[in-house]
Amino acid sequence: MIRHTVVFRLKHPPGSAAEAAFLEAARALAAIPGVQAFEALRQVSPKNDYQFGLSMEFADEAAYRGYDRHPDHVAFVRDRWLPEVAAFMEIDYEPM
Amino acid sequence: MIRHTVVFRLKHPPGSAAEAAFLEAARALAAIPGVQAFEALRQVSPKNDYQFGLSMEFADEAAYRGYDRHPDHVAFVRDRWLPEVAAFMEIDYEPM
């Protein structure tokens, strides 16, 4: 199992319609084949400047690669992520 | 529910006995009252320089504070975390 997470901050004002629209578009990633345990999260620690997180799990590397290359993911990154996200960090975990 | 996570890199050489001893000590945090869904994780994304992660969940802020102040947690931070961790970032999530 690989848990893919990304923590991020948007360019949009907090509570704005643009923020809500982005988060709704992000939730649609859950429908891409191979995505399990999808979560849209609010980042609440005052020790970093990120606002939100996405977390999802894949059975293996092949499933993760399939998601990464899927046209819906590629379009989301191009059309929503790159123009609307101010800062982000990807963190991927495997059980030990 | 609050999910407290921390991603980190150790000062120890990868695969060393010191690394294993640190991770064993970290796993003992799971026994502190209020800690749920504890996970010790390997960070595998090449897009950051962290090696490991810890993830745990608390029912609410009070349970999280109780963990933070617990003598076993305070001792772990003082005796193991501060001397042995090279870099880290805390990320806390709540469901949206």
N, CA and C atoms of all chains as a GROMACS GRO file, in nm:
protein
  576
    1MET      N    1   0.084  -0.121   0.000
    1MET     CA    2   0.000   0.000   0.000
    1MET      C    3   0.088   0.125   0.000
    2ILE      N    4   0.052   0.220  -0.084
    2ILE     CA    5   0.117   0.350  -0.086
    2ILE      C    6   0.010   0.455  -0.055
    3ARG      N    7   0.037   0.538   0.045
    3ARG     CA    8  -0.054   0.650   0.076
    3ARG      C    9   0.008   0.777   0.018
    4HIS      N   10  -0.058   0.832  -0.081
    4HIS     CA   11  -0.013   0.955  -0.145
    4HIS      C   12  -0.084   1.072  -0.078
    5THR      N   13  -0.007   1.167  -0.026
    5THR     CA   14  -0.068   1.285   0.034
    5THR      C   15  -0.006   1.410  -0.024
    6VAL      N   16  -0.085   1.515  -0.027
    6VAL     CA   17  -0.033   1.646  -0.066
    6VAL      C   18  -0.099   1.750   0.024
    7VAL      N   19  -0.016   1.834   0.081
    7VAL     CA   20  -0.064   1.943   0.166
    7VAL      C   21  -0.041   2.072   0.087
    8PHE      N   22  -0.138   2.164   0.092
    8PHE     CA   23  -0.130   2.278   0.000
    8PHE      C   24  -0.201   2.402   0.054
    9ARG      N   25  -0.168   2.513  -0.010
    9ARG     CA   26  -0.231   2.642   0.018
    9ARG      C   27  -0.280   2.698  -0.115
   10LEU      N   28  -0.401   2.752  -0.116
   10LEU     CA   29  -0.460   2.807  -0.238
   10LEU      C   30  -0.432   2.956  -0.252
   11LYS      N   31  -0.440   3.004  -0.375
   11LYS     CA   32  -0.430   3.147  -0.400
   11LYS      C   33  -0.560   3.220  -0.363
   12HIS      N   34  -0.669   3.146  -0.351
   12HIS     CA   35  -0.802   3.207  -0.329
   12HIS      C   36  -0.819   3.254  -0.184
   13PRO      N   37  -0.902   3.356  -0.164
   13PRO     CA   38  -0.934   3.398  -0.027
   13PRO      C   39  -1.005   3.286   0.048
   14PRO      N   40  -0.969   3.266   0.176
   14PRO     CA   41  -1.038   3.164   0.256
   14PRO      C   42  -1.188   3.190   0.260
   15GLY      N   43  -1.265   3.083   0.238
   15GLY     CA   44  -1.410   3.094   0.241
   15GLY      C   45  -1.472   3.141   0.111
   16SER      N   46  -1.390   3.166   0.009
   16SER     CA   47  -1.442   3.219  -0.118
   16SER      C   48  -1.508   3.110  -0.201
   17ALA      N   49  -1.588   3.154  -0.298
   17ALA     CA   50  -1.650   3.061  -0.391
   17ALA      C   51  -1.543   2.990  -0.475
   18ALA      N   52  -1.436   3.060  -0.507
   18ALA     CA   53  -1.329   2.999  -0.586
   18ALA      C   54  -1.262   2.886  -0.507
   19GLU      N   55  -1.245   2.907  -0.377
   19GLU     CA   56  -1.190   2.801  -0.291
   19GLU      C   57  -1.281   2.679  -0.291
   20ALA      N   58  -1.410   2.702  -0.272
   20ALA     CA   59  -1.506   2.590  -0.268
   20ALA      C   60  -1.507   2.515  -0.401
   21ALA      N   61  -1.498   2.590  -0.510
   21ALA     CA   62  -1.501   2.527  -0.642
   21ALA      C   63  -1.376   2.441  -0.664
   22PHE      N   64  -1.264   2.489  -0.617
   22PHE     CA   65  -1.141   2.411  -0.631
   22PHE      C   66  -1.152   2.281  -0.551
   23LEU      N   67  -1.200   2.291  -0.428
   23LEU     CA   68  -1.207   2.171  -0.343
   23LEU      C   69  -1.307   2.070  -0.401
   24GLU      N   70  -1.413   2.120  -0.462
   24GLU     CA   71  -1.509   2.030  -0.526
   24GLU      C   72  -1.442   1.958  -0.644
   25ALA      N   73  -1.365   2.031  -0.722
   25ALA     CA   74  -1.294   1.969  -0.834
   25ALA      C   75  -1.193   1.866  -0.785
   26ALA      N   76  -1.127   1.896  -0.673
   26ALA     CA   77  -1.027   1.803  -0.618
   26ALA      C   78  -1.094   1.673  -0.573
   27ARG      N   79  -1.214   1.686  -0.517
   27ARG     CA   80  -1.284   1.566  -0.469
   27ARG      C   81  -1.316   1.469  -0.583
   28ALA      N   82  -1.328   1.521  -0.704
   28ALA     CA   83  -1.357   1.435  -0.818
   28ALA      C   84  -1.241   1.340  -0.851
   29LEU      N   85  -1.122   1.370  -0.799
   29LEU     CA   86  -1.008   1.278  -0.820
   29LEU      C   87  -1.036   1.141  -0.759
   30ALA      N   88  -1.125   1.137  -0.661
   30ALA     CA   89  -1.157   1.010  -0.595
   30ALA      C   90  -1.214   0.907  -0.692
   31ALA      N   91  -1.270   0.954  -0.804
   31ALA     CA   92  -1.334   0.863  -0.900
   31ALA      C   93  -1.234   0.799  -0.997
   32ILE      N   94  -1.108   0.843  -0.995
   32ILE     CA   95  -1.009   0.788  -1.088
   32ILE      C   96  -0.976   0.645  -1.046
   33PRO      N   97  -0.972   0.551  -1.140
   33PRO     CA   98  -0.946   0.411  -1.105
   33PRO      C   99  -0.817   0.394  -1.024
   34GLY      N  100  -0.826   0.309  -0.922
   34GLY     CA  101  -0.710   0.279  -0.838
   34GLY      C  102  -0.707   0.359  -0.710
   35VAL      N  103  -0.782   0.468  -0.703
   35VAL     CA  104  -0.783   0.553  -0.584
   35VAL      C  105  -0.868   0.489  -0.475
   36GLN      N  106  -0.807   0.471  -0.357
   36GLN     CA  107  -0.877   0.416  -0.242
   36GLN      C  108  -0.862   0.512  -0.124
   37ALA      N  109  -0.958   0.505  -0.032
   37ALA     CA  110  -0.949   0.579   0.095
   37ALA      C  111  -0.923   0.727   0.073
   38PHE      N  112  -0.989   0.786  -0.026
   38PHE     CA  113  -0.969   0.927  -0.059
   38PHE      C  114  -1.022   1.016   0.053
   39GLU      N  115  -0.943   1.116   0.090
   39GLU     CA  116  -0.985   1.213   0.191
   39GLU      C  117  -0.946   1.354   0.148
   40ALA      N  118  -1.040   1.446   0.162
   40ALA     CA  119  -1.010   1.589   0.152
   40ALA      C  120  -1.010   1.642   0.295
   41LEU      N  121  -0.901   1.710   0.333
   41LEU     CA  122  -0.875   1.742   0.474
   41LEU      C  123  -0.843   1.890   0.492
   42ARG      N  124  -0.871   1.939   0.609
   42ARG     CA  125  -0.830   2.074   0.647
   42ARG      C  126  -0.703   2.063   0.732
   43GLN      N  127  -0.601   2.139   0.696
   43GLN     CA  128  -0.477   2.141   0.772
   43GLN      C  129  -0.492   2.241   0.887
   44VAL      N  130  -0.474   2.196   1.012
   44VAL     CA  131  -0.507   2.281   1.126
   44VAL      C  132  -0.387   2.311   1.217
   45SER      N  133  -0.269   2.258   1.188
   45SER     CA  134  -0.154   2.290   1.272
   45SER      C  135  -0.107   2.433   1.247
   46PRO      N  136  -0.083   2.511   1.353
   46PRO     CA  137  -0.027   2.645   1.334
   46PRO      C  138   0.123   2.642   1.302
   47LYS      N  139   0.182   2.523   1.299
   47LYS     CA  140   0.326   2.511   1.277
   47LYS      C  141   0.366   2.506   1.130
   48ASN      N  142   0.268   2.515   1.040
   48ASN     CA  143   0.299   2.529   0.898
   48ASN      C  144   0.193   2.620   0.835
   49ASP      N  145   0.215   2.660   0.710
   49ASP     CA  146   0.128   2.760   0.646
   49ASP      C  147   0.031   2.699   0.546
   50TYR      N  148   0.018   2.567   0.544
   50TYR     CA  149  -0.074   2.504   0.450
   50TYR      C  150  -0.216   2.504   0.504
   51GLN      N  151  -0.313   2.498   0.414
   51GLN     CA  152  -0.454   2.507   0.452
   51GLN      C  153  -0.530   2.376   0.439
   52PHE      N  154  -0.491   2.295   0.341
   52PHE     CA  155  -0.569   2.177   0.306
   52PHE      C  156  -0.478   2.059   0.277
   53GLY      N  157  -0.537   1.942   0.272
   53GLY     CA  158  -0.463   1.824   0.231
   53GLY      C  159  -0.553   1.729   0.156
   54LEU      N  160  -0.491   1.651   0.069
   54LEU     CA  161  -0.558   1.537   0.007
   54LEU      C  162  -0.480   1.413   0.044
   55SER      N  163  -0.551   1.306   0.071
   55SER     CA  164  -0.486   1.178   0.102
   55SER      C  165  -0.560   1.068   0.028
   56MET      N  166  -0.484   0.978  -0.031
   56MET     CA  167  -0.544   0.864  -0.102
   56MET      C  168  -0.447   0.748  -0.098
   57GLU      N  169  -0.499   0.630  -0.116
   57GLU     CA  170  -0.414   0.511  -0.110
   57GLU      C  171  -0.422   0.434  -0.241
   58PHE      N  172  -0.311   0.370  -0.275
   58PHE     CA  173  -0.302   0.285  -0.393
   58PHE      C  174  -0.251   0.148  -0.350
   59ALA      N  175  -0.299   0.045  -0.419
   59ALA     CA  176  -0.258  -0.091  -0.383
   59ALA      C  177  -0.109  -0.110  -0.406
   60ASP      N  178  -0.054  -0.048  -0.512
   60ASP     CA  179   0.086  -0.068  -0.546
   60ASP      C  180   0.132   0.045  -0.639
   61GLU      N  181   0.259   0.039  -0.676
   61GLU     CA  182   0.319   0.141  -0.763
   61GLU      C  183   0.248   0.151  -0.898
   62ALA      N  184   0.204   0.036  -0.951
   62ALA     CA  185   0.137   0.037  -1.082
   62ALA      C  186   0.006   0.115  -1.074
   63ALA      N  187  -0.068   0.096  -0.965
   63ALA     CA  188  -0.194   0.170  -0.949
   63ALA      C  189  -0.167   0.319  -0.934
   64TYR      N  190  -0.061   0.353  -0.861
   64TYR     CA  191  -0.022   0.494  -0.841
   64TYR      C  192   0.015   0.557  -0.975
   65ARG      N  193   0.095   0.487  -1.054
   65ARG     CA  194   0.134   0.539  -1.186
   65ARG      C  195   0.012   0.556  -1.277
   66GLY      N  196  -0.080   0.459  -1.268
   66GLY     CA  197  -0.202   0.469  -1.349
   66GLY      C  198  -0.282   0.594  -1.317
   67TYR      N  199  -0.290   0.627  -1.189
   67TYR     CA  200  -0.357   0.750  -1.146
   67TYR      C  201  -0.282   0.872  -1.199
   68ASP      N  202  -0.152   0.871  -1.183
   68ASP     CA  203  -0.071   0.987  -1.220
   68ASP      C  204  -0.088   1.019  -1.369
   69ARG      N  205  -0.099   0.915  -1.450
   69ARG     CA  206  -0.108   0.933  -1.596
   69ARG      C  207  -0.253   0.948  -1.645
   70HIS      N  208  -0.349   0.924  -1.557
   70HIS     CA  209  -0.489   0.924  -1.602
   70HIS      C  210  -0.526   1.062  -1.657
   71PRO      N  211  -0.596   1.068  -1.770
   71PRO     CA  212  -0.631   1.198  -1.831
   71PRO      C  213  -0.704   1.292  -1.735
   72ASP      N  214  -0.788   1.239  -1.647
   72ASP     CA  215  -0.859   1.327  -1.553
   72ASP      C  216  -0.762   1.390  -1.453
   73HIS      N  217  -0.658   1.315  -1.412
   73HIS     CA  218  -0.558   1.371  -1.321
   73HIS      C  219  -0.470   1.472  -1.393
   74VAL      N  220  -0.428   1.436  -1.512
   74VAL     CA  221  -0.344   1.526  -1.591
   74VAL      C  222  -0.416   1.659  -1.616
   75ALA      N  223  -0.544   1.650  -1.649
   75ALA     CA  224  -0.623   1.772  -1.675
   75ALA      C  225  -0.640   1.854  -1.547
   76PHE      N  226  -0.663   1.786  -1.434
   76PHE     CA  227  -0.678   1.858  -1.307
   76PHE      C  228  -0.551   1.934  -1.272
   77VAL      N  229  -0.437   1.869  -1.287
   77VAL     CA  230  -0.310   1.935  -1.256
   77VAL      C  231  -0.290   2.057  -1.346
   78ARG      N  232  -0.318   2.040  -1.473
   78ARG     CA  233  -0.295   2.148  -1.571
   78ARG      C  234  -0.395   2.264  -1.554
   79ASP      N  235  -0.521   2.230  -1.536
   79ASP     CA  236  -0.627   2.332  -1.542
   79ASP      C  237  -0.663   2.393  -1.407
   80ARG      N  238  -0.638   2.318  -1.298
   80ARG     CA  239  -0.679   2.368  -1.166
   80ARG      C  240  -0.559   2.382  -1.072
   81TRP      N  241  -0.480   2.273  -1.059
   81TRP     CA  242  -0.372   2.274  -0.958
   81TRP      C  243  -0.269   2.384  -0.985
   82LEU      N  244  -0.212   2.382  -1.104
   82LEU     CA  245  -0.102   2.476  -1.132
   82LEU      C  246  -0.147   2.621  -1.125
   83PRO      N  247  -0.263   2.657  -1.179
   83PRO     CA  248  -0.303   2.798  -1.171
   83PRO      C  249  -0.355   2.843  -1.035
   84GLU      N  250  -0.406   2.749  -0.951
   84GLU     CA  251  -0.480   2.792  -0.831
   84GLU      C  252  -0.408   2.764  -0.700
   85VAL      N  253  -0.302   2.680  -0.703
   85VAL     CA  254  -0.232   2.642  -0.579
   85VAL      C  255  -0.109   2.732  -0.561
   86ALA      N  256  -0.100   2.791  -0.442
   86ALA     CA  257   0.010   2.883  -0.413
   86ALA      C  258   0.136   2.809  -0.369
   87ALA      N  259   0.120   2.700  -0.295
   87ALA     CA  260   0.235   2.625  -0.243
   87ALA      C  261   0.186   2.486  -0.204
   88PHE      N  262   0.274   2.388  -0.217
   88PHE     CA  263   0.233   2.252  -0.180
   88PHE      C  264   0.356   2.166  -0.153
   89MET      N  265   0.333   2.054  -0.085
   89MET     CA  266   0.436   1.952  -0.067
   89MET      C  267   0.369   1.816  -0.072
   90GLU      N  268   0.430   1.727  -0.150
   90GLU     CA  269   0.383   1.589  -0.160
   90GLU      C  270   0.460   1.502  -0.061
   91ILE      N  271   0.388   1.419   0.010
   91ILE     CA  272   0.447   1.323   0.104
   91ILE      C  273   0.379   1.189   0.079
   92ASP      N  274   0.459   1.088   0.052
   92ASP     CA  275   0.403   0.954   0.026
   92ASP      C  276   0.454   0.857   0.131
   93TYR      N  277   0.366   0.775   0.179
   93TYR     CA  278   0.400   0.683   0.287
   93TYR      C  279   0.374   0.538   0.249
   94GLU      N  280   0.459   0.452   0.303
   94GLU     CA  281   0.434   0.309   0.302
   94GLU      C  282   0.443   0.259   0.445
   95PRO      N  283   0.366   0.155   0.478
   95PRO     CA  284   0.377   0.098   0.613
   95PRO      C  285   0.519   0.047   0.637
   96MET      N  286   0.560   0.048   0.763
   96MET     CA  287   0.690  -0.012   0.799
   96MET      C  288   0.665  -0.140   0.874
   97MET      N  289  -1.242   1.455   1.506
   97MET     CA  290  -1.116   1.380   1.496
   97MET      C  291  -1.004   1.471   1.446
   98ILE      N  292  -0.890   1.462   1.510
   98ILE     CA  293  -0.770   1.532   1.464
   98ILE      C  294  -0.663   1.427   1.434
   99ARG      N  295  -0.610   1.432   1.314
   99ARG     CA  296  -0.499   1.343   1.277
   99ARG      C  297  -0.369   1.423   1.287
  100HIS      N  298  -0.286   1.386   1.380
  100HIS     CA  299  -0.156   1.452   1.400
  100HIS      C  300  -0.051   1.371   1.325
  101THR      N  301   0.021   1.437   1.236
  101THR     CA  302   0.128   1.368   1.163
  101THR      C  303   0.256   1.450   1.173
  102VAL      N  304   0.366   1.377   1.167
  102VAL     CA  305   0.497   1.444   1.160
  102VAL      C  306   0.585   1.363   1.065
  103VAL      N  307   0.645   1.433   0.972
  103VAL     CA  308   0.735   1.371   0.875
  103VAL      C  309   0.876   1.418   0.912
  104PHE      N  310   0.974   1.327   0.909
  104PHE     CA  311   1.104   1.364   0.965
  104PHE      C  312   1.219   1.287   0.901
  105ARG      N  313   1.338   1.341   0.926
  105ARG     CA  314   1.464   1.278   0.882
  105ARG      C  315   1.554   1.267   1.004
  106LEU      N  316   1.617   1.152   1.019
  106LEU     CA  317   1.705   1.127   1.134
  106LEU      C  318   1.849   1.165   1.104
  107LYS      N  319   1.925   1.189   1.211
  107LYS     CA  320   2.069   1.211   1.196
  107LYS      C  321   2.144   1.080   1.173
  108HIS      N  322   2.081   0.968   1.205
  108HIS     CA  323   2.148   0.837   1.199
  108HIS      C  324   2.163   0.786   1.056
  109PRO      N  325   2.266   0.707   1.030
  109PRO     CA  326   2.280   0.645   0.898
  109PRO      C  327   2.161   0.552   0.870
  110PRO      N  328   2.109   0.553   0.747
  110PRO     CA  329   1.999   0.462   0.713
  110PRO      C  330   2.038   0.316   0.738
  111GLY      N  331   1.948   0.243   0.801
  111GLY     CA  332   1.973   0.102   0.830
  111GLY      C  333   2.055   0.077   0.954
  112SER      N  334   2.093   0.184   1.024
  112SER     CA  335   2.178   0.168   1.143
  112SER      C  336   2.099   0.120   1.264
  113ALA      N  337   2.172   0.066   1.362
  113ALA     CA  338   2.109   0.025   1.487
  113ALA      C  339   2.048   0.146   1.559
  114ALA      N  340   2.113   0.260   1.548
  114ALA     CA  341   2.060   0.380   1.612
  114ALA      C  342   1.926   0.421   1.551
  115GLU      N  343   1.915   0.406   1.419
  115GLU     CA  344   1.788   0.434   1.352
  115GLU      C  345   1.679   0.340   1.402
  116ALA      N  346   1.710   0.211   1.407
  116ALA     CA  347   1.611   0.113   1.454
  116ALA      C  348   1.569   0.140   1.597
  117ALA      N  349   1.665   0.178   1.681
  117ALA     CA  350   1.634   0.205   1.822
  117ALA      C  351   1.543   0.327   1.834
  118PHE      N  352   1.568   0.428   1.752
  118PHE     CA  353   1.481   0.547   1.756
  118PHE      C  354   1.339   0.510   1.715
  119LEU      N  355   1.326   0.433   1.608
  119LEU     CA  356   1.192   0.399   1.559
  119LEU      C  357   1.118   0.312   1.661
  120GLU      N  358   1.191   0.227   1.731
  120GLU     CA  359   1.128   0.147   1.835
  120GLU      C  360   1.078   0.237   1.948
  121ALA      N  361   1.159   0.334   1.986
  121ALA     CA  362   1.116   0.427   2.092
  121ALA      C  363   0.995   0.507   2.048
  122ALA      N  364   0.992   0.546   1.919
  122ALA     CA  365   0.879   0.624   1.868
  122ALA      C  366   0.750   0.542   1.874
  123ARG      N  367   0.762   0.414   1.844
  123ARG     CA  368   0.641   0.329   1.844
  123ARG      C  369   0.577   0.321   1.983
  124ALA      N  370   0.656   0.343   2.087
  124ALA     CA  371   0.602   0.337   2.223
  124ALA      C  372   0.505   0.453   2.251
  125LEU      N  373   0.510   0.558   2.166
  125LEU     CA  374   0.415   0.668   2.182
  125LEU      C  375   0.271   0.621   2.165
  126ALA      N  376   0.253   0.510   2.094
  126ALA     CA  377   0.118   0.456   2.071
  126ALA      C  378   0.047   0.420   2.200
  127ALA      N  379   0.123   0.397   2.307
  127ALA     CA  380   0.064   0.354   2.434
  127ALA      C  381   0.014   0.471   2.519
  128ILE      N  382   0.043   0.594   2.476
  128ILE     CA  383   0.000   0.710   2.556
  128ILE      C  384  -0.151   0.725   2.544
  129PRO      N  385  -0.221   0.749   2.655
  129PRO     CA  386  -0.368   0.758   2.650
  129PRO      C  387  -0.417   0.861   2.550
  130GLY      N  388  -0.521   0.824   2.477
  130GLY     CA  389  -0.581   0.914   2.378
  130GLY      C  390  -0.533   0.890   2.237
  131VAL      N  391  -0.420   0.821   2.221
  131VAL     CA  392  -0.365   0.795   2.088
  131VAL      C  393  -0.444   0.682   2.020
  132GLN      N  394  -0.493   0.712   1.899
  132GLN     CA  395  -0.566   0.613   1.820
  132GLN      C  396  -0.502   0.602   1.682
  133ALA      N  397  -0.520   0.488   1.619
  133ALA     CA  398  -0.477   0.468   1.479
  133ALA      C  399  -0.331   0.506   1.458
  134PHE      N  400  -0.245   0.469   1.552
  134PHE     CA  401  -0.103   0.504   1.543
  134PHE      C  402  -0.036   0.429   1.427
  135GLU      N  403   0.044   0.501   1.350
  135GLU     CA  404   0.119   0.439   1.241
  135GLU      C  405   0.262   0.494   1.238
  136ALA      N  406   0.358   0.405   1.224
  136ALA     CA  407   0.496   0.442   1.192
  136ALA      C  408   0.513   0.411   1.044
  137LEU      N  409   0.560   0.510   0.967
  137LEU     CA  410   0.556   0.501   0.821
  137LEU      C  411   0.691   0.535   0.760
  138ARG      N  412   0.716   0.480   0.643
  138ARG     CA  413   0.834   0.517   0.565
  138ARG      C  414   0.790   0.619   0.460
  139GLN      N  415   0.862   0.730   0.451
  139GLN     CA  416   0.832   0.831   0.350
  139GLN      C  417   0.905   0.793   0.221
  140VAL      N  418   0.832   0.778   0.112
  140VAL     CA  419   0.890   0.722  -0.011
  140VAL      C  420   0.888   0.816  -0.131
  141SER      N  421   0.830   0.936  -0.117
  141SER     CA  422   0.830   1.027  -0.231
  141SER      C  423   0.969   1.085  -0.253
  142PRO      N  424   1.017   1.086  -0.378
  142PRO     CA  425   1.146   1.152  -0.406
  142PRO      C  426   1.134   1.304  -0.409
  143LYS      N  427   1.013   1.357  -0.390
  143LYS     CA  428   0.991   1.502  -0.401
  143LYS      C  429   1.015   1.575  -0.270
  144ASN      N  430   1.055   1.503  -0.165
  144ASN     CA  431   1.098   1.570  -0.042
  144ASN      C  432   1.212   1.488   0.018
  145ASP      N  433   1.277   1.541   0.122
  145ASP     CA  434   1.397   1.478   0.178
  145ASP      C  435   1.371   1.406   0.310
  146TYR      N  436   1.244   1.387   0.347
  146TYR     CA  437   1.214   1.318   0.472
  146TYR      C  438   1.217   1.166   0.453
  147GLN      N  439   1.242   1.096   0.562
  147GLN     CA  440   1.257   0.950   0.556
  147GLN      C  441   1.142   0.873   0.617
  148PHE      N  442   1.081   0.932   0.722
  148PHE     CA  443   0.983   0.859   0.801
  148PHE      C  444   0.866   0.950   0.836
  149GLY      N  445   0.760   0.888   0.883
  149GLY     CA  446   0.647   0.964   0.934
  149GLY      C  447   0.582   0.891   1.050
  150LEU      N  448   0.518   0.969   1.135
  150LEU     CA  449   0.431   0.914   1.238
  150LEU      C  450   0.293   0.975   1.216
  151SER      N  451   0.190   0.894   1.233
  151SER     CA  452   0.054   0.942   1.220
  151SER      C  453  -0.028   0.885   1.334
  152MET      N  454  -0.110   0.969   1.394
  152MET     CA  455  -0.197   0.922   1.504
  152MET      C  456  -0.321   1.009   1.505
  153GLU      N  457  -0.427   0.957   1.564
  153GLU     CA  458  -0.552   1.032   1.568
  153GLU      C  459  -0.597   1.052   1.712
  154PHE      N  460  -0.662   1.167   1.733
  154PHE     CA  461  -0.719   1.199   1.864
  154PHE      C  462  -0.867   1.232   1.846
  155ALA      N  463  -0.945   1.198   1.947
  155ALA     CA  464  -1.090   1.222   1.938
  155ALA      C  465  -1.120   1.371   1.930
  156ASP      N  466  -1.041   1.452   2.002
  156ASP     CA  467  -1.066   1.596   2.006
  156ASP      C  468  -0.941   1.669   2.056
  157GLU      N  469  -0.951   1.800   2.064
  157GLU     CA  470  -0.838   1.884   2.107
  157GLU      C  471  -0.790   1.849   2.247
  158ALA      N  472  -0.884   1.815   2.335
  158ALA     CA  473  -0.847   1.782   2.474
  158ALA      C  474  -0.759   1.657   2.477
  159ALA      N  475  -0.795   1.557   2.398
  159ALA     CA  476  -0.715   1.435   2.393
  159ALA      C  477  -0.576   1.464   2.335
  160TYR      N  478  -0.572   1.552   2.233
  160TYR     CA  479  -0.444   1.591   2.170
  160TYR      C  480  -0.356   1.663   2.273
  161ARG      N  481  -0.415   1.756   2.348
  161ARG     CA  482  -0.337   1.828   2.450
  161ARG      C  483  -0.288   1.734   2.560
  162GLY      N  484  -0.374   1.638   2.596
  162GLY     CA  485  -0.334   1.541   2.698
  162GLY      C  486  -0.211   1.461   2.655
  163TYR      N  487  -0.208   1.422   2.528
  163TYR     CA  488  -0.092   1.353   2.471
  163TYR      C  489   0.031   1.443   2.475
  164ASP      N  490   0.014   1.566   2.431
  164ASP     CA  491   0.126   1.658   2.419
  164ASP      C  492   0.193   1.681   2.556
  165ARG      N  493   0.112   1.684   2.661
  165ARG     CA  494   0.164   1.711   2.796
  165ARG      C  495   0.202   1.585   2.872
  166HIS      N  496   0.170   1.469   2.817
  166HIS     CA  497   0.195   1.345   2.891
  166HIS      C  498   0.346   1.329   2.916
  167PRO      N  499   0.382   1.288   3.037
  167PRO     CA  500   0.526   1.276   3.070
  167PRO      C  501   0.604   1.187   2.973
  168ASP      N  502   0.542   1.082   2.923
  168ASP     CA  503   0.613   0.994   2.828
  168ASP      C  504   0.642   1.066   2.697
  169HIS      N  505   0.548   1.152   2.652
  169HIS     CA  506   0.571   1.229   2.529
  169HIS      C  507   0.676   1.338   2.553
  170VAL      N  508   0.664   1.406   2.665
  170VAL     CA  509   0.760   1.512   2.698
  170VAL      C  510   0.903   1.454   2.706
  171ALA      N  511   0.915   1.337   2.768
  171ALA     CA  512   1.047   1.273   2.780
  171ALA      C  513   1.099   1.228   2.643
  172PHE      N  514   1.010   1.176   2.559
  172PHE     CA  515   1.052   1.133   2.425
  172PHE      C  516   1.105   1.251   2.344
  173VAL      N  517   1.034   1.363   2.349
  173VAL     CA  518   1.078   1.482   2.274
  173VAL      C  519   1.214   1.529   2.325
  174ARG      N  520   1.229   1.531   2.455
  174ARG     CA  521   1.353   1.582   2.516
  174ARG      C  522   1.471   1.487   2.494
  175ASP      N  523   1.449   1.358   2.514
  175ASP     CA  524   1.560   1.261   2.519
  175ASP      C  525   1.591   1.197   2.384
  176ARG      N  526   1.492   1.191   2.293
  176ARG     CA  527   1.514   1.123   2.166
  176ARG      C  528   1.494   1.216   2.047
  177TRP      N  529   1.378   1.284   2.043
  177TRP     CA  530   1.344   1.363   1.925
  177TRP      C  531   1.446   1.475   1.901
  178LEU      N  532   1.465   1.560   1.999
  178LEU     CA  533   1.551   1.678   1.977
  178LEU      C  534   1.695   1.638   1.945
  179PRO      N  535   1.754   1.541   2.014
  179PRO     CA  536   1.893   1.507   1.980
  179PRO      C  537   1.910   1.425   1.853
  180GLU      N  538   1.807   1.350   1.809
  180GLU     CA  539   1.828   1.252   1.701
  180GLU      C  540   1.764   1.288   1.568
  181VAL      N  541   1.672   1.387   1.567
  181VAL     CA  542   1.601   1.423   1.445
  181VAL      C  543   1.670   1.541   1.378
  182ALA      N  544   1.698   1.525   1.248
  182ALA     CA  545   1.770   1.630   1.174
  182ALA      C  546   1.675   1.737   1.121
  183ALA      N  547   1.554   1.698   1.082
  183ALA     CA  548   1.457   1.793   1.025
  183ALA      C  549   1.319   1.730   1.034
  184PHE      N  550   1.218   1.813   1.051
  184PHE     CA  551   1.082   1.758   1.057
  184PHE      C  552   0.979   1.866   1.026
  185MET      N  553   0.858   1.821   0.996
  185MET     CA  554   0.745   1.911   0.980
  185MET      C  555   0.620   1.844   1.034
  186GLU      N  556   0.546   1.918   1.114
  186GLU     CA  557   0.420   1.867   1.167
  186GLU      C  558   0.304   1.914   1.078
  187ILE      N  559   0.215   1.822   1.049
  187ILE     CA  560   0.095   1.852   0.970
  187ILE      C  561  -0.022   1.787   1.042
  188ASP      N  562  -0.123   1.865   1.075
  188ASP     CA  563  -0.240   1.811   1.145
  188ASP      C  564  -0.363   1.830   1.057
  189TYR      N  565  -0.446   1.727   1.053
  189TYR     CA  566  -0.562   1.731   0.965
  189TYR      C  567  -0.691   1.709   1.042
  190GLU      N  568  -0.794   1.775   0.993
  190GLU     CA  569  -0.930   1.743   1.036
  190GLU      C  570  -1.012   1.714   0.912
  191PRO      N  571  -1.112   1.628   0.923
  191PRO     CA  572  -1.198   1.603   0.807
  191PRO      C  573  -1.270   1.731   0.765
  192MET      N  574  -1.302   1.738   0.637
  192MET     CA  575  -1.382   1.852   0.588
  192MET      C  576  -1.521   1.805   0.554
   0.00000   0.00000   0.00000
